[in-house]
Amino acid sequence: MARAPLLQLTGIALTFGGNPLFEDLSLIIQPGDRLALVGRNGSGKSTLLKVMAGLVDVDGGERALSFGDSVGYMEQEPDMRGCATLGDLATRGIEASEHWRVDAAADGLKFDVDTPVEAASGGARRKAGLARLIAQAPELLLLDEPTNHLDIESIAWLEAHLAETGRAFVVISHDRAFLRALTRATIWIDRGVVRRREGGFAGFEEWRDRVWAVEDAARHKLDRKILSESKWAVEGISARRRRDLGRVRALEAMRAERANQVLRQEAAKMELMSGPRSGKRIIEARQISKEFDGKVICRDFSLRVMRGDRVALVGPNGVGKTAMIELLSGRAVPDEGGIKLGTNVELAVFDQHRAELDPDATLWECLTGDKAMRLPGRSDQVMVRGRPRHVVTYLKEFLFDETQARAPVRSLSGGEKARLLLARIMAKPANLLVLDEPTNDLDMETLDLLRKLLIGGDSTVLLVSHDRDFVERVAKIM
């Protein structure tokens, strides 16, 4: 006898800020479902996951959970309030008899339950949150960007654990390799419409492009028909009789249909501008050694990076990848040995902690407050790749709307902060790009564009990322 659905959403309606996010959304999740939840940044993926978890009050519709079944939800940022150590988070709400599950997950994910919260990295906190969810052993796991900040070893362990479990899950992730390996179906949110495709993520992008191609063809056909009927309405108006009124009404209906269509959001219009041509040798590190807080970052390490090299630094969380790229880019000094940058090297840095972004500044101030971008006497203009641009016009190229220009940085999502930092970096000429976890929080379309820019450009790249697909496509050297 077939089991009832684990979770059923029927006729869900939800409005944010006066605009409908979802209307008449219906969705069924069956036992054993392994679902990727995908869509552009801001499309409502995290909100839909919270609706599934019962954490958001909807305006209409019904959420039904099968009797006796349980749902476990892992948010992007674990709530650490009241927790002194990572173990406190991982065991919160877990029966003492089930603590062995936490210990097993901690061993697999490689984190120390005794680590104080204040000293824990974002990756370690994410691991503790995952351990807690795994220990809860719910029938349905809801995972919001579980691989963000995790090292490749931990991602592989989580991937294996989810592959072996018989429990259903819905996962939001930008990690294509993770989604391809695990999912059997895809839920796609596109302009408020939610579609489900069987077959997993591996074939999603090809299917998505076919859907868009059919949509474009239908829109083109409608535009041609409106043009033809509009011409008839103008030329035949003097001879029109009562029997033609139906044709006029049909034209008005077509125009209304066309006006109400929600067009796809364009991709960000990112560009890279190389600085002055550098010498062939960009970085020369000779027998460098460095310790930080008693931990050895490197010892007697030598490396030569040539113009155009794209070097990826990989390894477990905490081994010192960020410290290493700070050394190699000349932003930190080794304890022993020497580092020499080549001639005409101009540096641009993408910091994984977004430290360059003042949370209390507006997006407008974030761009105009940069001395390298500021135009004297023009508070509404910034210098972008050698040309003056209006602040709002430039922000729109990175998918921000006009109302966000005066909003504080703290109001942005993780993906929006990443795009804002990219906007700052790409406004200025650079021939050495230091990218520390640039893939976190970005949607796949923006990741694809960034990847193409890095591969197609002539800049030298130092990259830290745990996104296996991105690293494999971009890096020449690992």
DRENFI-41133 format. One record per atom (N, C-alpha, C, CB): residue in one letter; z, x, y. Coordinates in steps of 0.05 Angstrom, whole numbers, plus 5000, padded with zeros to 4 digits. Glycine has a CB too. Layout:
N
aZXY;...
END
This chain:
478
m500050174976;m500050005000;m500050185025;m502549815000;a498250125043;a497950285067;a500450255085;a495450215082;r501250485097;r503550475115;r502650355142;r504750755119;a504650245156;a504050155183;a503750395201;a506449965194;p502350355224;p501950575243;p504750685252;p500350485268;l504850945257;l507251065268;l507750955296;l507051375268;l505650955312;l505950885340;l503450725348;l506351135358;q503950505363;q501650355373;q502150285402;q501350095356;l500150355419;l500050275447;l497950065450;l499450525465;t498749845464;t496949615467;t496849525496;t497849385448;g494449535508;g494149435535;g495749565556;g494749135535;i496149835553;i497949975572;i496549995599;i498550265561;a498049935620;a497149965647;a499250125662;a496649685661;l498350325678;l500150495693;l498850575719;l501050745676;t500350545740;t499350615767;t501150815780;t499150355785;f499851025791;f501351235806;f500151245834;f501151515791;g501851225854;g500951265882;g498851065890;g499851535885;g498950825878;g497050615886;g494450615871;g496450635915;n493950835855;n491550855840;n492150815810;n490051125845;p490550655796;p491050625767;p490450885752;p489350395756;l492350975736;l491951205719;l490751115693;l494551355714;f491850895682;f490850765657;f490750465661;f492650845633;e488650345650;e488350055650;e487549965622;e486349965672;d489149785611;d488449665585;d488049885564;d485949485587;l489750075563;l489550295544;l490850215517;l490950555555;s489350245496;s490350185469;s489850425451;s489049925458;l491850485434;l491650725418;l493450695394;l492450985434;i492550785371;i494150775346;i494351055335;i492850585325;i496851135327;i497351385314;i498351335286;i499351565331;q496951435266;q497551385238;q499251615227;q495051345222;p500751565205;p502151785191;p500152005184;p503551685166;g500852255189;g499152475182;g497052545202;g497852425156;d496852385224;d494852455245;d495452725257;d494852235266;r493352875262;r493653135276;r491653125300;r493153385257;l492753065323;l491052995346;l491253195369;l491852725356;a488953275379;a488753425404;a488553225427;a486353625404;l490053265448;l489953095472;l488753265494;l492752975480;v486353205503;v484953375522;v483953225546;v482553515508;g483353365567;g482353255592;g482853455615;g483852985598;r481553395638;r481853575661;r484753565671;r479953485683;n485453785686;n488053785699;n488253535717;n488454045716;g490453395716;g490853155732;g489752905720;g489653205759;s488652915696;s487452675684;s489552495672;s485452755662;g492052595668;g494152425658;g495052495629;g493352145658;k494352735620;k495152805592;k498152805588;k493953085585;s499552945606;s502452965602;s503752695606;s503753165623;t502652535624;t503752265628;t503352085604;t502452125653;l500952105591;l500551955567;l502352035545;l497551985558;l502952295543;l504752395522;l507552285527;l504852705522;k508352265553;k510952145559;k511051845553;k511652195588;v508751705557;v508551425549;v508951395519;v505851305558;m507751575504;m508051565475;m511051615467;m506351785462;a512351795483;a515151855477;a517051635487;a515852115489;g516051445502;g517751235513;g519351325537;g519651145492;l518451535551;l519851645574;l518851545601;l519751945573;v516651395600;v515451285625;v515350985623;v512651415630;d516350855644;d516050555645;d513250485655;d518250435664;v511850335638;v509150255645;v509149995660;v507450235620;d506949945674;d506649695690;d505949455672;d504549735711;g504649515650;g503949295632;g503249405604;g501549145643;g503149225584;g502549315557;g505049355541;g500949565558;e504649445516;e506849465497;e506649725481;e506749235478;r508949855477;r509150085459;r510750005435;r510550325474;a509650035411;a511049955387;a511350195368;a509449725373;l513750245359;l514350465341;l515250345314;l516550655352;s514050435292;s514750325266;s517750355261;s513150455244;f518850155247;f521750165242;f522450405225;f522649905227;g524550545234;g525550775219;g524151035225;g525250725190;d521851025239;d520451275246;d521651385272;d517451225249;s521251645276;s522451775299;s520251945313;s524751955292;v520651975339;v518752125356;v520252355369;v517451945377;g519252595367;g520352825381;g518452925402;g520953055361;y519552975426;y517853055449;y518753325459;y517952835471;m516853505464;m517453755476;m515853775502;m516653995457;e517353785525;e516153805551;e515354095557;e518153705572;q513754135578;q512854395585;q515154585593;q510854385608;e517054475607;e519354635617;e521954525605;e519554645648;p523054655584;p525454555571;p527754525592;p526354735548;d529354315589;d531654275606;d533954445596;d532453965607;m534654645612;m536754835604;m539554765615;m535955115612;r539754545629;r542354475641;r544454445620;r542154215658;g546754575625;g549054555606;g548854745583;g549254275596;c546754915583;c546355105561;c546955395571;c543455095550;a548855525558;a549455805565;a547555995551;a552355865558;t546755925527;t544956105511;t542555945501;t546556235487;l540656095490;l538355955478;l539155795454;l536156165470;g541155895440;g542155745417;g543355475424;g544255905402;d544555465448;d545655205458;d543354995461;d547155245485;l541155085472;l538854905474;l537754825447;l536655035491;a537355025430;a536054975404;a537754795387;a535655235390;t540354795390;t542054625372;t543054375386;t544454785363;r542354325411;r543254095425;r542253835412;r542354095455;g544153675404;g543553425390;g542853455361;g541253295404;i543153685350;i542553735322;i545253745306;i541054005318;e545353595284;e547753595267;e548253875257;e547353395244;a550853945254;a551554205245;a550354275218;a554654235244;s550054075201;s548954115175;s545954185176;s549353865158;e544754145199;e541854195202;e541354455218;e540453965215;h543454595225;h543054845241;h541455055227;h545754955249;w541355035200;w539755225185;w536755205193;w540155185155;r535954965200;r533154925209;r532655075235;r532554625213;v534655075253;v534455225278;v534255525272;v536755165297;d535955615254;d535955905247;d533255985235;d538255965228;a532155815218;a529555885206;a527355895227;a528855665184;a527355705245;a525355705267;a525755945285;a525455445283;a528256015291;a528756245308;a527856495295;a531756265315;d528156515269;d527156755255;d524156765255;d528156745226;g522856535252;g519956535252;g518756585279;g518956265241;l520056475300;l519056505327;l519956755341;l519856265344;k521856895327;k522857155337;k524257135364;k520557355339;f526356975365;f528056975389;f530956985380;f527556725407;d532657085398;d535557125393;d537056885404;d536557395405;v538356735387;v539756495396;v542156565415;v540856345372;d543056815414;d545256895432;d544356985459;d546857125418;t541856995465;t540857075491;t541756885513;t537757095491;p543056985534;p543856815556;p541356685569;p545456965577;v541656445578;v539456295590;v538356445614;v540356015599;e540256565631;e539356695655;e537556935649;e541756785671;a537957065626;a536457305619;a533957235603;a538257495604;a533556985595;a531356915577;a528756885593;a532056655563;s526656975581;s523956945593;s522956665588;s521957155581;g520756595602;g519556335597;g518756295568;g517156295616;g517656505556;g516856485528;g519256445510;g515456745520;a521556575515;a523856535498;a524956255501;a526056745506;r524956145525;r525855865529;r524055675514;r525955805559;r521455725515;r519555555501;r520055565471;r516655645507;k520755795461;k521355825432;k523855665425;k521656125425;a525855675442;a528355525436;a527755225435;a530555595456;g526155135454;g525454855455;g523854775430;g523754785479;l522054945420;l520554885396;l522454885372;l518355095392;a524355065371;a526155075348;a527854815347;a528055315351;r528654715369;r530154465370;r528454235360;r531154405399;l525954215369;l524154005360;l523654015330;l521554015375;i523254255320;i522754295291;i525154215275;i521954585285;a527554285285;a530054215271;a530553915270;a532454355284;q529553775291;q529853485291;q528253345269;q529053375318;a526053475260;a524353375239;a523453085243;a525753395212;p522353025267;p521352745272;p518852685256;p520852705302;e518252435253;e515752355239;e513352405257;e515852055232;l513652405283;l511552455302;l512452665322;l510552195316;l510952885324;l511653095344;l509653075367;l511553375331;l510753075391;l509153065416;l509553325430;l509852825434;l507453495432;l507653765442;l505953815467;l506853965420;d507353875489;d505953915514;d505754215520;d507353775538;e503354325516;e502754615520;e504854785505;e502854685550;p505054755478;p507054915464;p506555205463;p507354805436;t503955295467;t503355575464;t503555725490;t500555605453;n503955585513;n504255725538;n506655925537;n504755525561;h506156165545;h508156385547;h508956495519;h510656285561;l507856385497;l508356495471;l506556735465;l508056285449;d507656935451;d505957155443;d504257075419;d507657405436;i502357235412;i500457165391;i501857135364;i498157375389;e503757305359;e505257285333;e506657015331;e507257515331;s507956925352;s509356665352;s507456435350;s511156635377;i505156455364;i503156245362;i502156215333;i500756295380;a501756445320;a500856435292;a502956305274;a500256725282;w505556365279;w507656245262;w507755945267;w510456365269;l507555855292;l507555565298;l505155435286;l507655525329;e502855565288;e500455445276;e500755405246;e498055635282;a501855605232;a502255585203;a504355365197;a503255855192;h506455345213;h508555145208;h507354865211;h510855175227;l505754815232;l504654555236;l502554485215;l503354535264;a501054695205;a499054655185;a500354565158;a497354905181;e502754665153;e504054615128;e505654355128;e505954835121;t506554265152;t508154025153;t506453775148;t509553995180;g507553575135;g506153325131;g506453135154;g507053205105;r507853215175;r508453025197;r506153015216;r510953125212;a505952785230;a503852745250;a504552895276;a503352445255;f502552975291;f503153085317;f500853035336;f503653395315;v501553035362;v499553025384;v500153265401;v499752755401;v498153425407;v498553675421;v496753705445;v498253915402;i497853775468;i496253855491;i496254165492;i497453735518;s493954275493;s493754565494;s491054655505;s494254695466;h490954875519;h488454995528;h487455205508;h488655115556;d489055255487;d488455465468;d486455355447;d491055565454;r483955415451;r481855315433;r482255395404;r479155405443;a483055645400;a483455735372;a485655575358;a484156035372;f487755515373;f489955355362;f489055075355;f492355345383;l487554955373;l486654675369;l484554665346;l485454565394;r482754855345;r480754855324;r482054875296;r478755085328;a484155045295;a485355095269;a486954855258;a487155335271;l488054685277;l490054495268;l489154195269;l492354515286;t487454125287;t487053835293;t484853715276;t486353795322;r485253455271;r483353295255;r481953075271;r484753175231;a482953035295;a481752835313;a482552915342;a482752545306;t481052795361;t481452865389;t481652615406;t479153045399;i483752605423;i483952395443;i483052525470;i486952275445;w481152405482;w479952515507;w480452315530;w476852575503;i481752415551;i482152255575;i480052345596;i485052285587;d478452165605;d476352225624;d476152005645;d473552275610;r477152055669;r477051865691;r478251595684;r474151815700;g480651615671;g482051375664;g481251235638;g481851175686;v479151325626;v478151225600;v479151405578;v475051195599;v480351285557;v481451435535;v479751385510;v484451365529;r478551595499;r476851565476;r478151735453;r473951665481;r477751635429;r478651785405;r476151855388;r480751625388;r476052105380;r473852205363;r475052325338;r472152415378;e474152245315;e475052365290;e473552625285;e474552165266;g474852805271;g473553055265;g474753305277;g470753035272;g476853275293;g478153505304;g476853625328;g478353715283;f478153825340;f477253935365;f474654105362;f479354105377;a474154215339;a471954395335;a469254285346;a471654475306;g468854025342;g466353905351;g466653745377;g465253725330;f468953765390;f469453595413;f467553655436;f472253635423;e467253905443;e465753975468;e462753895465;e465954275473;e461653925442;e458953835438;e458753525440;e457853925410;w460653385429;w460753095431;w461153005460;w462952975414;r462953135474;r463453075503;r460953105519;r465653255514;d459453325514;d456953365530;d454853155523;d455853645524;r454853055498;r452952835491;r453752575506;r452952795461;v456352525507;v457252285521;v456452295550;v460352255519;w456852535563;w456152565591;w453152545595;w457152835601;a451552645576;a448652635578;a447652345578;a447252795556;v448852185560;v448151895558;v448951755584;v449551765534;e451251825595;e452251705620;e450351785643;e455051805626;d449452035644;d447652125666;d444951975664;d447252425664;a443951945639;a441451815636;a441551515644;a440551825606;a443851385637;a444151105645;a444451085676;a446650985632;r445851275688;r446151265717;r443451305731;r448151475727;h441851495720;h439151545731;h437451305729;h437851785717;k437551165706;k435950925702;k436750705721;k436250825673;l439450675725;l440450475744;l439550535773;l443550455742;d439650795780;d438850875807;d435850805812;d439351175812;r434250855792;r431350795794;r430850495797;r429750915770;k432350345782;k432050055783;k432949945810;k433549915760;i435150045820;i436149965846;i434050025868;i438850095853;l432850265866;l430850345886;l428450165885;l429950635881;s427550095860;s425249915857;s425849635868;s424449905828;e428149535861;e428849265869;e429349255899;e431349165854;s430449465910;s430949475939;s428249475954;s432549725947;k426249615943;k423649615956;k422449335955;k421749825941;w422749205932;w421748925930;w423048745950;w422148825902;a425748775953;a427248605971;a426348636000;a430248665969;v425648876008;v424748926035;v421848826039;v424849226042;e420148886020;e417348826024;e416748526019;e415648986006;g418248396002;g417648125995;g419447916009;g417848085966;i421048006029;i422947826041;i421647586054;i424747976061;s419347616066;s418047396080;s416847196061;s415847496099;a416147286037;a414847106018;a416846995997;a412547236004;r419347085999;r421247025978;r421846725978;r423847185981;r421946605955;r422646325952;r425346295937;r420446165937;r426146055934;r428846005922;r429046135894;r429345705920;r426746135879;r426946235852;r427546545851;r424346185837;d427246675874;d427846965876;d430747025882;d426047085897;l432346825888;l435146875895;l436647005872;l436546615903;g436046935847;g437347055824;g436747355823;g436346925798;r434347435830;r433647715830;r435147865852;r430647755834;v435547735874;v437147855896;v440047895887;v437047675922;r441147685874;r443947705865;r444147935844;r444847445853;a442147955827;a442148175807;a442148445821;a439748145788;l440648475842;l440648725857;l443348785869;l438448715879;e444648585880;e447248615892;e449248705870;e448248365906;a448948585846;a450748655824;a450348945816;a450348465800;m447849035815;m447249315807;m448449505828;m444249355804;r448149435853;r449349605874;r452349625872;r448549505902;a453649395866;a456549395862;a457349565838;a457549105859;e455749535816;e456349695792;e456149995799;e454449625769;r454050075813;r453650355820;r455950455838;r450950405833;a456750295857;a458850375876;a461550415862;a459150175898;n461950255840;n464550265827;n464750475805;n465149995814;q462450605800;q462550815780;q464151055789;q459650905773;v465951155771;v467551395778;v466051635768;v470351375764;l465151805787;l463652035780;l465452255769;l462152145804;r464252425752;r465752645741;r466552835763;r464152785719;q468952945759;q469853155778;q468253405773;q472953215774;e467153525794;e465653765791;e467553995784;e464153835817;a466354205771;a467854445765;a468554585791;a466354625746;a470754745790;a471454905813;a469155095819;a474055065808;k468655145845;k466455325853;k467455605859;k464955205879;m468355725837;m469555995840;m467456205840;m471556045817;e467856405857;e466156645858;e467856895861;e464056615882;l466757115850;l468057365853;l466257545871;l468657505826;m467557695889;m466057875906;m467258155901;m466257795936;s465558335891;s466358605887;s466958755913;s464258765870;g468858925912;g469359095935;g467259315937;g472259215934;p467759515953;p465859745954;p465559875927;p466759955976;r463259975921;r462860095895;r464760325891;r459960195892;s466160305868;s468160505862;s466960735847;s470460385845;g468460945843;g467561165826;g467461075797;g469361405829;k466261235780;k466061155752;k468761145738;k464261355737;r470561315746;r473261315734;r475161155751;r474261605731;i476160935740;i477960755755;i480860835752;i477560465746;i481760885728;i484560945723;i484661185704;i486160705710;e486261375710;e486761605693;e489861625690;e485561875705;a490861555666;a493661575660;a494061805640;a494861305648;r495762005647;r496162235631;r499062265623;r495162485646;q499462235597;q502162275584;q504362145600;q502662585582;i503961895606;i506061755622;i508261645603;i504761525638;s510661645614;s512961525600;s514461345620;s514861745588;k515561125610;k517060945627;k519160795611;k515160745641;e521560785623;e523660615612;e524560415633;e526060785602;f525160175625;f526059975643;f528459825631;f523759765650;d530759835645;d533259715635;d533859815606;d533059415635;g533360075602;g534060185576;g531960145554;g536560085566;k529760005561;k527659945541;k525260125547;k526859645542;v524260245526;v521960425529;v519460255531;v521660625504;i518060285553;i515460145557;i513160305545;i514960105588;c513160565549;c511260745537;c512361025537;c508460725552;r511261195520;r512061475519;r509661645512;r514361515497;d509161845529;d506962035526;d504261885521;d507462225502;f503761685538;f501461515535;f499261595554;f502161215539;s496761615544;s494561695561;s492361485557;s493461975554;l490961425579;l488761235578;l486861285602;l489860945580;r484261265596;r482261285617;r480761015617;r480361525611;v480660895641;v479160645645;v476860695663;v481060425656;m474460625653;m471960675669;m471060425683;m469760785650;r469460465703;r468360235719;r467060035700;r466360335740;g467759775703;g466659565687;g468059505661;g463859635681;d470059675654;d471659625630;d473259365633;d473459865623;r473559215612;r475358985612;r477359035590;r473758715608;v479859105598;v481959195579;v484058975576;v483159455589;a484558885552;a486658685546;a489058825534;a485558465527;l491358765544;l493858865533;l495158635517;l495858975556;v495558675492;v496758475475;v499158575461;v494658375454;g500858385452;g503358465438;g505458245441;g504358725448;p507658265426;p509758065427;p510958045454;p511858125406;n512257815460;n513757775485;n515857995487;n514957495486;g516158105511;g518358285516;g517758575511;g520658205500;v515358645501;v514758925496;v514059085521;v512558955475;g513458945543;g512959085568;g510059075577;g513759365565;k508558875569;k505658855577;k505458835608;k504358615564;t507058675620;t506958645649;t507658905663;t508758425659;a509759035653;a510559295664;a508359505660;a513159395650;m506859485638;m504759675633;m502459645653;m503759645604;i501659395658;i499459365677;i500259435706;i498359075676;e502859405712;e503859495738;e503659795740;e506759405742;l504259935718;l503860225718;l500960305721;l505060345692;l499260185705;l496460265704;l495060205731;l495060125682;s495959995745;s494659915770;s495960055794;s494859615774;g497860235789;g499060395811;g501160245826;g496960475829;r502060015816;r504159865830;r506959935821;r503759565826;a507160105801;a509760215792;a509260515785;a510760065767;v511460665786;v511260955782;v512461035755;v512761105805;p511061185739;p512161275713;p514461465717;p509961405696;d516261475697;d518461675697;d517361955693;d520561605676;e515361975676;e514062235671;e511062195670;e515162355644;g509562405673;g506662395673;g505562295699;g505762215651;g502962245700;g501762165725;g499561955721;g500562405739;i499161795741;i497061595742;i495461635767;i498161305740;k492761645764;k491061685787;k488961465787;k489761965787;l488761325810;l486661125813;l484161255825;l487560895831;g481861155817;g479361275826;g478861215856;g477061165810;t476561305865;t475761275893;t474860985898;t473561475901;n475560895922;n474760625932;n475660395914;n471760615934;v477960435901;v479060215885;v480460015902;v480960325863;e479659765901;e480959545915;e481959345895;e478959405935;l484559285897;l486059135876;l486458845883;l488759275871;a486258675863;a487058395866;a488758325842;a484558195868;v491058185847;v493058145826;v493557845822;v495658285832;f493357755797;f494257485790;f496857515775;f492057335772;d499057425787;d501757465776;d502457215760;d503757515799;q503357255735;q504057025718;q506256855730;q504757125691;h508056975747;h510256815758;h509456695785;h512657005762;r506956735794;r505956615819;r507756695843;r505856305817;a508756945842;a510657035862;a509457035890;a511657315855;e506757065892;e505457065919;e505556795932;e502657155916;l506156585917;l506056315928;l508856235937;l504956115908;d509256195963;d511756095974;d511955795968;d511956156005;p513955715952;p514055435945;p514455245968;p516355395925;d515555345990;d516055176014;d513755166033;d518555266028;a511855346030;a509455356047;a507455136038;a508155636047;t505855046057;t503754856049;t501355016039;t502854686074;l499454876026;l497055016016;l495555136040;l495254816001;w495554996062;w494255096087;w495455356095;w494454886110;e498155366097;e499555606105;e499155826085;e502555546109;c498955756059;c498655966039;c496156126042;c498755826011;l494055996052;l491556136057;l491456266085;l489155946054;t492256116105;t492056226133;t494156426138;t492255996153;g496356436122;g498456626126;g497856896114;g500956526115;d495656916099;d494857166087;d493357336108;d493057126062;k494357566115;k493257736136;k490257796130;k494857986140;a489657846104;a486957926097;a484957696101;a486858026069;m486057446102;m484257216104;m484257096132;m485057006083;r486357156148;r486757016173;r484557096194;r489457086185;l483756896209;l481856946231;l483356906257;l479456746230;p483557116273;p485157106299;p484156876316;p484957366314;g485956716325;g485356496343;g484156246330;g483456586364;r483856256303;r482656026289;r484555946267;r479856086279;s486455776272;s488455706252;s487355526230;s490755566266;d484955416234;d483755246213;d481655386197;d482654996226;q481255656202;q479155806188;q480456036173;q477155906209;v479156106151;v479956346135;v477356496129;v481456266109;m477756756124;m475456926117;m475256926087;m475857216129;v472956836077;v472456816049;v469956976042;v472156516040;r470357196027;r468157376019;r466357446043;r466557235997;g467757506065;g466357606089;g465257396107;g464157776080;r465757136101;r464756926118;r467056736126;r462456766103;p467056636151;p469156446159;p468656176145;p469256416189;r470856056135;r470755796123;r473055626132;r470755826092;h472555366135;h474755186141;h476655166117;h473654906149;v479255156123;v481255166102;v480754936082;v484055136114;v480354696092;v480054466074;v477554486057;v480054206090;t475354576069;t472854616055;t473254806031;t470654716073;y474655026037;y475055226016;y476955115994;y476355486028;l478954966002;l480754855982;l479354655964;l483154715996;k477354505975;k475854315959;k474254455937;k473954155977;e473454705942;e471954855922;e473654915897;e470855115934;f476354905901;f478154945879;f479554685871;f480355155887;l478154465876;l478854195867;l481354075879;l479254205837;f482054165903;f484154035919;f482953835938;f485954245934;d484253615942;d483253425962;d484553465989;d483653135952;e483453336009;e484353386037;e487353316040;e482753216056;t488353116026;t491153036029;t493053256019;t491752776015;q492153426001;q493853635990;q494153876009;q492853725963;a492353906028;a492354146045;a494954186059;a490154126065;r496353976067;r498853996082;r501253946063;r498953796105;a500853926037;a503053886018;a504254156011;a502053745992;p506854166004;p508154415997;p507154505970;p511154385997;v507254775966;v506354895941;v508154785918;v506555195942;r510654735923;r512454645902;r511554375890;r515354615913;s509954225904;s509053965894;s506753985874;s508253785917;l505654225871;l503354265854;l504154285824;l501754515862;s502254215807;s502654255778;s502154555772;s500754075761;g502754635747;g502254915740;g499354985742;g503254955711;g497554805734;g494654865736;g493754885765;g493054655722;e494854715782;e494154725811;e495154985824;e495254485825;k497555075817;k498455325827;k496655555818;k501355385818;a495855545793;a493955755784;a491355755799;a493455715754;r490255515805;r487755505820;r488155605849;r486755215820;l490455545861;l491055635888;l491155935889;l493655505899;l492456055869;l492656345868;l489856465864;l494556435846;l488256345848;l485456435844;l483956415871;l484056275822;a484456205886;a483156175912;a483756405930;a483955905925;r486356495931;r487156725947;r485756975938;r490156755947;i485757015912;i484657265901;i481657285906;i485257285871;m480257055901;m477357065902;m476257055930;m476256835887;a477957015950;a477057035978;a476557315987;a479056895996;k477857505973;k477757785983;k476257965963;k480657895986;p474758155974;p473258345957;p475258505940;p471458535973;a474558545914;a476158705897;a474458815874;a478558545885;n475059055865;n473559165843;n475359235819;n472059415851;l478059195822;l479959215800;l481658965799;l481759475802;l481258795779;l482658545776;l484958575756;l480758315768;v487358525764;v489658525746;v490558245742;v492058705758;l490158145717;l490557865711;l492757835690;l487957725701;d495057755699;d497457725681;d497757435674;d499957845694;e496957355650;e497157085640;e495656885658;e500056995637;p493056935663;p491656755681;p490956485667;p489056885691;t491056475641;t490156245626;t492256025625;t489256315599;n494756085630;n496855875628;n496255655647;n499656005633;d496355405637;d496155155653;d493355085662;d497955185677;l491355265660;l488755195669;l487355015649;l487055455674;d485754825658;d484154665640;d481854825629;d483254395653;m480654715608;m478554875594;m476154925611;m477754735569;e475354725628;e473054765645;e473454995664;e472354515660;t475855015676;t476355235695;t476555495680;t478955185710;l477755495655;l477855735639;l475055835632;l479355675613;d473255655626;d470455725620;d469155865643;d468855485611;l469555755667;l468355865691;l469556145697;l468755685715;l472156175695;l473456435699;l472456635679;l476556405696;r472156555654;r471156735633;r468256835640;r471156605606;k466556645649;k463856725656;k463756915679;k462156475662;l465556865699;l465657045722;l466457325714;l467556935744;l468457345697;l469357605688;l467257755672;l471957585672;i465957615654;i463957735637;i461457815654;i463157555614;g460757635672;g458257685688;g458557865711;g457257425697;g461057925719;g461558095743;g461558395735;g464058015756;d461858555756;d461958845751;d464658965757;d459858995768;s466658785761;s469358885767;s470658985741;s471058665779;t472559175745;t474159265723;t476559075720;t475159565728;v477359015695;v479358805690;v481558915672;v478058555677;l484058875681;l486458915664;l487558635659;l488659105677;l487658565633;l488358285626;l490658275607;l485958145614;v492558095613;v494658025594;v494357725588;v497558095605;s493957655563;s493757375556;s494357345526;s490957265562;h495557115519;h495957045491;h493956845481;h498756935487;d491956775498;d489856595490;d487756755474;d488556445515;r487856725448;r486156885430;r483156845436;r486756825401;d482356605440;d479556545446;d478656685471;d479056245447;f480256665492;f479556785518;f479457085516;f481656695540;v481457205503;v481557495501;v479157605485;v484157585487;e478557465463;e476357555446;e473657545460;e476257395420;r473357345478;r470857315492;r470657505516;r470457035501;v472857575529;v472857725554;v473058025549;v475057625572;a474958105532;a475758385531;a473658565517;a478358415517;k473258805528;k471759005514;k473559195498;k470059175534;i476059225509;i477959415497;i480559275494;i478259665515;m481859305471;m484559185466;m486359395454;m484358935447;
END
